Amino acid sequence: MKQRDLGVVVGLATVLVGLLAWLWLATSRESAAPAADVERPQVASPSVEPTRAATSVDAPTDTDPSAAPEREARGVAANAPQKGPTGSLVVRAVWSSSGKPAVNVGVRLQPESGPWQLVAAQARTDAAGIARFAAIDAVRMRVLGDRGGEVRANVAPKTTTEVELVLASGVTVSGRVTDPSGRGVSNAQIWIGGDDRWVALAECDSSGRYRVEDVPAAALLIATAREWAPSNTFEIPKSPVDDAQHDFTLGGPGASVVGQVLEGDDRPLAGAFVVFEFKGLVGLNATTDDEGRFVHHGAPPGAARLRVFSLNFAPASASIDVALERRNEHIVRLEPGAELSGVVTLDGAPVEDARVVIPEPHPSYELWGAARTDAQGRYRISGLPPGLQHVRAMLRNESNAGPGPLQRDPAVREQVELIAGRTVIWNAELKRNE
């Protein structure tokens, strides 16, 4: 009897040990299962997503100015404009009065064909008065100095083109930039007003002092600084006798306007040109970086407007409200632009150096885009807004350069329907009495 009970106990113990071993083996297999079979916690999407407004610009966000940007394109590479053949350009800047090198002068390149506001590249001259540009589009460029002066350059593919930029001598302007309490503002910037924009000339030292040489007569200057609204403008006398001295006083507190330019599939757009239009001050500008970002410090509070231009995309424009107590962050989304192309002729023959322009609607006097024809009379303009646009082609009448009665320039104008994402052909026959 005892032996039979002992056998039962041993049997039960064996079953129990087997059951425990089976449970241990099942647990081990489950823990070693592939990660794909394990239920993972879901990662929540950001609570704030870029909400697209009808104006293509997001409304201002009420966020902490010190917080990181919440609204941005994520996980994608920047979309830089596609380049065709490229070349190099060497600009030798000299003063007209002496022929000496113009040192530390800003030089910018603007393509003759395309959005009128677009800047292809910019640099400052070195100690020899030379500004160098490498790997730029092999197209005809306007070469402009920050204090005036302009020359045209035909950049050839795979070679280095050289041009001379002659600058008129001017007066030396010096002084100090202060805040409303009279304290000097370090790193304030001095800007000069051009024909269609403001261009940065110089930066103040740690005490707010500046000195700018060879500023042309009748030029407009202004001072800006981070956290302060811009100063009033100062006009150089039209017939200056001596050097000028002027102290700028910045306005009240200013804000920073930051943002990002995106294209259709939310990729950041590098190299876009952003123009800021504040009350009484138009033309301060910035260019987007490789992540499509832009920033402007020292914006006066109140109503303002952003305008964005880029190759192959339609211009964007929207009103914004700049406030001191919040982060002024805006996402600008560009839509596909239209392209206009064709041949300009006079008396049935193609003409070189004719100008084709697409002006903005009244009352603006700016241009959406412009181009000059090549030796075969051909032109091409991209980055235009779709819709019905006024287009004008004209050729300068060389006979007007000499004595005798003035003759009208041969020209023609029409309304052309431009289509987003497509090239519209407009062949223009110039009329002598248009």
C-alpha positions as CSV (number, residue, x, y, z in Angstrom):
1,M,0.0,0.0,0.0
2,K,2.7,2.4,0.9
3,Q,4.6,1.5,-2.3
4,R,1.4,2.2,-4.3
5,D,1.0,5.6,-2.6
6,L,4.6,6.4,-3.2
7,G,4.2,5.6,-6.9
8,V,1.2,7.9,-7.1
9,V,3.1,10.7,-5.5
10,V,6.0,10.2,-7.9
11,G,3.7,10.2,-10.8
12,L,2.0,13.4,-9.8
13,A,5.3,15.1,-9.2
14,T,6.5,14.1,-12.7
15,V,3.3,15.5,-14.2
16,L,3.8,18.7,-12.2
17,V,7.4,19.1,-13.3
18,G,6.5,18.5,-16.9
19,L,3.7,21.1,-16.7
20,L,6.1,23.7,-15.2
21,A,8.7,23.0,-17.9
22,W,6.0,23.4,-20.7
23,L,4.9,26.7,-19.2
24,W,8.5,27.9,-19.0
25,L,9.3,26.9,-22.6
26,A,6.1,28.7,-23.9
27,T,7.0,31.9,-22.0
28,S,10.5,31.8,-23.5
29,R,9.2,31.4,-27.0
30,E,6.8,34.3,-26.6
31,S,9.5,36.6,-25.3
32,A,11.8,35.7,-28.2
33,A,9.1,36.4,-30.8
34,P,10.0,38.9,-33.6
35,A,9.5,42.6,-32.7
36,A,6.9,42.9,-35.4
37,D,4.6,40.6,-33.5
38,V,4.7,42.7,-30.4
39,E,2.1,45.4,-30.0
40,R,3.9,48.8,-29.9
41,P,2.6,52.0,-28.3
42,Q,1.4,54.5,-30.9
43,V,3.3,57.7,-31.2
44,A,1.0,60.7,-31.1
45,S,1.2,63.2,-34.0
46,P,2.0,66.8,-33.2
47,S,-1.1,68.5,-31.9
48,V,-0.5,71.5,-34.1
49,E,-0.3,70.8,-37.9
50,P,0.3,73.4,-40.6
51,T,-3.2,74.6,-41.4
52,R,-3.3,76.1,-44.9
53,A,-5.1,79.4,-45.3
54,A,-6.7,80.5,-48.5
55,T,-4.1,83.2,-48.8
56,S,-1.3,80.5,-48.9
57,V,0.0,82.0,-45.6
58,D,-0.8,80.6,-42.2
59,A,-2.4,82.8,-39.7
60,P,-0.1,84.0,-36.8
61,T,0.3,81.5,-34.0
62,D,-0.1,82.5,-30.3
63,T,3.0,80.7,-29.0
64,D,5.8,81.4,-26.6
65,P,8.5,83.4,-28.5
66,S,11.2,81.3,-26.8
67,A,9.6,78.0,-27.9
68,A,10.9,76.0,-30.8
69,P,9.0,76.4,-34.1
70,E,6.0,74.1,-34.2
71,R,5.0,74.4,-37.8
72,E,7.5,73.2,-40.3
73,A,8.1,70.7,-43.0
74,R,9.5,67.5,-41.5
75,G,11.7,64.7,-42.8
76,V,12.2,65.9,-46.4
77,A,15.0,67.5,-48.2
78,A,14.9,71.1,-49.5
79,N,13.8,71.8,-53.0
80,A,16.4,74.0,-54.6
81,P,15.6,75.4,-58.1
82,Q,17.0,73.0,-60.7
83,K,20.1,74.3,-62.4
84,G,20.9,74.1,-66.0
85,P,24.4,74.8,-67.4
86,T,26.5,76.8,-65.0
87,G,29.6,79.1,-65.2
88,S,31.6,81.5,-63.1
89,L,31.6,85.3,-63.0
90,V,34.3,87.7,-61.8
91,V,33.1,91.2,-61.1
92,R,35.8,93.9,-60.9
93,A,34.4,97.0,-59.2
94,V,36.1,100.4,-59.6
95,W,35.4,104.0,-58.7
96,S,34.7,106.2,-61.7
97,S,36.6,109.2,-60.4
98,S,39.9,107.4,-59.8
99,G,39.7,104.0,-61.4
100,K,40.8,102.5,-58.0
101,P,39.3,99.2,-56.7
102,A,36.0,99.6,-54.9
103,V,36.6,97.7,-51.7
104,N,33.9,96.0,-49.5
105,V,31.1,96.9,-51.9
106,G,28.1,94.6,-52.1
107,V,27.4,93.1,-55.5
108,R,24.2,91.2,-56.4
109,L,23.2,89.3,-59.5
110,Q,19.7,89.3,-60.9
111,P,18.8,87.2,-63.9
112,E,17.5,89.3,-66.8
113,S,14.8,86.7,-67.4
114,G,12.4,85.6,-64.7
115,P,10.8,87.0,-61.6
116,W,11.9,90.7,-61.4
117,Q,12.6,90.5,-57.7
118,L,14.7,87.3,-57.7
119,V,18.4,87.5,-56.6
120,A,20.6,84.8,-58.0
121,A,23.6,85.5,-55.8
122,Q,25.3,88.2,-53.8
123,A,28.8,88.8,-52.5
124,R,31.1,91.6,-51.3
125,T,34.3,92.8,-53.0
126,D,37.7,91.9,-51.5
127,A,40.7,94.1,-51.0
128,A,41.3,94.1,-54.8
129,G,37.7,95.2,-55.5
130,I,36.8,91.8,-56.9
131,A,33.6,89.7,-56.2
132,R,33.6,86.1,-57.3
133,F,30.6,84.0,-58.2
134,A,31.0,80.2,-58.9
135,A,28.6,77.7,-60.3
136,I,25.9,80.2,-61.2
137,D,23.3,79.8,-64.0
138,A,24.8,80.4,-67.4
139,V,22.3,83.1,-68.4
140,R,22.4,86.9,-68.9
141,M,22.7,88.7,-65.5
142,R,22.2,92.2,-64.2
143,V,25.2,93.0,-62.1
144,L,24.3,95.7,-59.5
145,G,26.3,97.5,-56.8
146,D,24.8,98.2,-53.4
147,R,25.5,102.0,-53.9
148,G,24.4,102.1,-57.5
149,G,26.0,101.1,-60.8
150,E,24.9,98.4,-63.1
151,V,26.4,96.3,-65.9
152,R,25.2,93.3,-67.8
153,A,27.0,90.0,-68.0
154,N,26.4,87.1,-70.3
155,V,27.6,84.1,-68.2
156,A,28.9,81.4,-70.5
157,P,28.7,77.7,-69.5
158,K,31.8,76.0,-68.1
159,T,33.9,79.1,-68.3
160,T,34.7,82.2,-66.3
161,T,33.2,85.5,-67.5
162,E,34.7,88.8,-66.3
163,V,33.0,92.2,-66.2
164,E,33.8,95.7,-64.8
165,L,31.3,97.4,-62.6
166,V,31.9,101.2,-62.5
167,L,30.6,103.0,-59.4
168,A,30.2,106.7,-59.0
169,S,32.0,108.2,-56.1
170,G,30.0,109.7,-53.3
171,V,30.2,111.1,-49.8
172,T,31.2,109.4,-46.6
173,V,28.4,109.1,-44.1
174,S,29.1,108.4,-40.4
175,G,27.3,108.6,-37.1
176,R,25.6,106.5,-34.4
177,V,22.5,104.4,-34.1
178,T,20.7,104.6,-30.7
179,D,17.6,103.3,-29.1
180,P,14.8,105.8,-28.0
181,S,16.6,106.3,-24.7
182,G,19.9,107.4,-26.4
183,R,21.9,104.2,-25.8
184,G,24.1,102.9,-28.7
185,V,22.8,99.8,-30.3
186,S,25.5,97.3,-31.3
187,N,25.2,95.3,-34.6
188,A,22.5,97.6,-36.0
189,Q,22.5,97.7,-39.8
190,I,22.5,100.6,-42.2
191,W,20.5,100.1,-45.4
192,I,20.3,102.1,-48.6
193,G,17.2,102.4,-50.7
194,G,17.5,101.2,-54.2
195,D,15.1,101.4,-57.2
196,D,13.1,98.4,-56.0
197,R,14.4,97.3,-52.6
198,W,16.6,98.2,-49.6
199,V,20.1,96.8,-49.6
200,A,22.2,96.3,-46.4
201,L,25.4,98.5,-46.5
202,A,27.1,98.2,-43.2
203,E,26.9,97.0,-39.6
204,C,27.5,99.2,-36.5
205,D,30.3,98.4,-34.0
206,S,29.7,97.6,-30.3
207,S,28.9,101.2,-29.4
208,G,26.5,101.7,-32.3
209,R,28.8,103.8,-34.5
210,Y,29.0,103.3,-38.3
211,R,30.9,104.7,-41.3
212,V,29.9,104.2,-44.9
213,E,32.0,105.6,-47.8
214,D,31.0,106.7,-51.3
215,V,27.2,106.9,-50.7
216,P,25.7,108.5,-53.8
217,A,23.9,111.8,-53.7
218,A,20.1,111.8,-53.0
219,A,20.3,108.3,-51.6
220,L,18.0,107.2,-48.8
221,L,19.5,105.5,-45.7
222,I,17.7,103.8,-42.8
223,A,18.8,101.9,-39.7
224,T,17.4,98.6,-38.3
225,A,18.2,96.5,-35.3
226,R,16.9,93.4,-33.6
227,E,14.1,94.1,-31.1
228,W,13.7,97.6,-32.4
229,A,11.5,99.1,-35.0
230,P,13.3,100.8,-37.9
231,S,14.5,104.5,-37.7
232,N,13.3,107.3,-39.9
233,T,14.9,107.6,-43.3
234,F,17.8,110.1,-44.0
235,E,18.3,111.5,-47.5
236,I,21.8,112.5,-48.7
237,P,21.7,116.0,-50.2
238,K,21.4,116.1,-54.0
239,S,24.5,118.3,-54.3
240,P,26.6,117.4,-51.2
241,V,29.7,119.5,-50.6
242,D,31.1,117.8,-47.6
243,D,30.8,114.4,-45.9
244,A,27.6,113.8,-44.1
245,Q,27.1,113.1,-40.4
246,H,23.8,111.6,-39.1
247,D,22.6,109.8,-36.0
248,F,19.8,107.4,-36.3
249,T,17.2,106.9,-33.5
250,L,15.4,103.6,-33.7
251,G,11.7,103.4,-33.3
252,G,9.9,101.7,-30.4
253,P,10.0,98.0,-29.6
254,G,10.1,95.8,-32.7
255,A,9.3,92.1,-33.3
256,S,10.9,89.3,-35.3
257,V,9.1,87.8,-38.3
258,V,10.1,84.2,-39.0
259,G,8.8,81.5,-41.3
260,Q,9.3,78.9,-43.9
261,V,8.6,78.7,-47.6
262,L,7.2,75.4,-48.9
263,E,6.3,74.1,-52.3
264,G,3.4,71.9,-53.3
265,D,4.4,68.6,-51.6
266,D,5.5,70.5,-48.5
267,R,9.2,70.4,-49.3
268,P,11.2,73.5,-48.1
269,L,12.1,75.8,-50.9
270,A,15.6,77.2,-50.8
271,G,16.6,80.4,-52.5
272,A,13.2,82.1,-52.4
273,F,13.2,85.9,-52.1
274,V,11.0,87.3,-49.3
275,V,10.0,91.0,-49.3
276,F,8.6,92.6,-46.2
277,E,6.3,95.6,-46.6
278,F,5.7,97.5,-43.4
279,K,3.7,100.7,-42.9
280,G,5.7,103.4,-44.6
281,L,8.6,101.1,-45.4
282,V,8.7,98.8,-48.4
283,G,11.5,96.6,-49.7
284,L,13.4,95.1,-46.7
285,N,14.1,91.5,-47.7
286,A,15.6,88.1,-47.0
287,T,16.4,84.9,-48.9
288,T,15.4,81.5,-47.6
289,D,18.1,79.1,-46.5
290,D,18.6,75.4,-47.3
291,E,15.6,74.6,-45.1
292,G,13.4,77.2,-46.7
293,R,13.5,79.4,-43.6
294,F,13.6,83.2,-43.5
295,V,13.8,85.8,-40.7
296,H,13.6,89.5,-40.3
297,H,14.4,91.3,-37.0
298,G,13.1,94.7,-36.1
299,A,9.6,94.6,-37.6
300,P,7.3,97.4,-36.4
301,P,4.1,96.1,-34.9
302,G,0.9,96.4,-36.9
303,A,-0.3,95.5,-40.3
304,A,2.3,94.3,-42.8
305,R,2.6,92.2,-46.0
306,L,4.8,89.4,-47.1
307,R,5.6,88.8,-50.8
308,V,7.5,85.7,-51.9
309,F,9.2,85.1,-55.3
310,S,10.9,82.0,-56.6
311,L,11.9,80.5,-59.9
312,N,9.2,78.2,-61.4
313,F,6.6,79.1,-58.8
314,A,3.9,81.7,-58.8
315,P,4.5,84.7,-56.5
316,A,2.6,84.6,-53.1
317,S,1.4,87.6,-51.2
318,A,-0.6,87.9,-48.0
319,S,-1.3,90.4,-45.2
320,I,0.0,89.7,-41.7
321,D,-0.3,91.2,-38.3
322,V,2.9,91.8,-36.5
323,A,2.6,91.7,-32.7
324,L,5.1,92.2,-29.9
325,E,3.6,89.7,-27.4
326,R,3.6,86.6,-29.6
327,R,5.8,84.6,-32.0
328,N,5.2,86.0,-35.5
329,E,5.7,82.8,-37.5
330,H,4.3,82.1,-40.9
331,I,4.4,79.3,-43.4
332,V,4.2,80.4,-47.0
333,R,3.2,77.8,-49.6
334,L,3.9,78.5,-53.2
335,E,1.9,77.0,-56.1
336,P,3.2,76.1,-59.6
337,G,3.8,79.2,-61.7
338,A,3.3,79.9,-65.3
339,E,5.9,80.4,-68.0
340,L,5.8,82.7,-71.0
341,S,8.0,82.1,-74.1
342,G,8.2,83.1,-77.7
343,V,10.0,85.2,-80.3
344,V,10.0,89.0,-80.8
345,T,10.2,90.3,-84.4
346,L,10.3,93.6,-86.2
347,D,9.3,93.8,-89.9
348,G,9.2,90.0,-89.8
349,A,12.8,89.5,-88.6
350,P,13.8,88.4,-85.1
351,V,15.3,91.2,-83.0
352,E,18.0,91.0,-80.3
353,D,17.8,92.8,-76.9
354,A,14.0,93.5,-77.1
355,R,12.5,93.7,-73.6
356,V,9.4,91.7,-72.6
357,V,7.7,92.7,-69.3
358,I,4.7,91.6,-67.3
359,P,3.7,94.5,-65.0
360,E,1.7,94.0,-61.8
361,P,-1.8,95.4,-61.8
362,H,-2.4,99.1,-61.0
363,P,-1.5,100.9,-58.7
364,S,1.7,98.9,-58.3
365,Y,4.6,99.9,-60.5
366,E,6.6,96.7,-60.0
367,L,7.0,93.9,-62.5
368,W,6.0,90.3,-62.1
369,G,8.7,89.3,-64.5
370,A,10.9,90.5,-67.4
371,A,13.3,89.2,-70.1
372,R,15.5,90.3,-73.0
373,T,15.6,88.5,-76.3
374,D,18.7,86.7,-77.5
375,A,20.3,86.9,-81.0
376,Q,17.4,84.8,-82.4
377,G,14.8,87.0,-80.8
378,R,13.8,84.3,-78.3
379,Y,12.8,84.9,-74.7
380,R,11.5,82.9,-71.7
381,I,10.1,84.0,-68.4
382,S,9.2,81.6,-65.6
383,G,7.8,82.1,-62.1
384,L,4.7,84.1,-63.3
385,P,1.2,84.2,-61.7
386,P,-1.4,82.4,-63.7
387,G,-4.4,84.2,-65.1
388,L,-5.0,87.0,-67.6
389,Q,-1.9,89.3,-67.6
390,H,-0.9,92.4,-69.5
391,V,2.3,91.7,-71.5
392,R,4.4,94.3,-73.3
393,A,7.3,93.9,-75.7
394,M,9.5,96.9,-76.7
395,L,12.8,97.7,-78.4
396,R,14.8,100.8,-77.7
397,N,15.0,103.1,-80.7
398,E,18.8,103.7,-81.2
399,S,18.1,106.7,-83.4
400,N,17.0,108.6,-80.2
401,A,20.6,108.6,-79.0
402,G,21.6,111.2,-81.6
403,P,20.3,114.6,-82.7
404,G,16.9,115.0,-84.4
405,P,13.3,114.4,-83.4
406,L,12.6,111.6,-81.0
407,Q,11.1,108.5,-82.5
408,R,8.7,106.2,-80.6
409,D,10.2,102.9,-79.5
410,P,8.8,99.9,-81.5
411,A,6.4,98.1,-79.1
412,V,3.3,95.9,-78.8
413,R,1.1,95.0,-75.9
414,E,-1.6,92.3,-75.4
415,Q,-3.5,90.5,-72.7
416,V,-2.3,86.9,-72.4
417,E,-3.9,84.1,-70.4
418,L,-1.2,82.3,-68.4
419,I,-1.7,78.8,-67.2
420,A,-0.1,77.3,-64.0
421,G,2.4,74.6,-64.7
422,R,2.5,75.2,-68.5
423,T,4.4,77.3,-71.0
424,V,2.3,79.7,-73.0
425,I,3.7,80.8,-76.4
426,W,3.5,84.6,-77.2
427,N,5.2,85.6,-80.4
428,A,5.2,89.4,-80.6
429,E,5.5,91.5,-83.8
430,L,6.7,95.0,-82.8
431,K,4.8,98.0,-84.2
432,R,6.7,101.2,-84.9
433,N,4.0,103.6,-83.7
434,E,2.6,101.6,-80.7
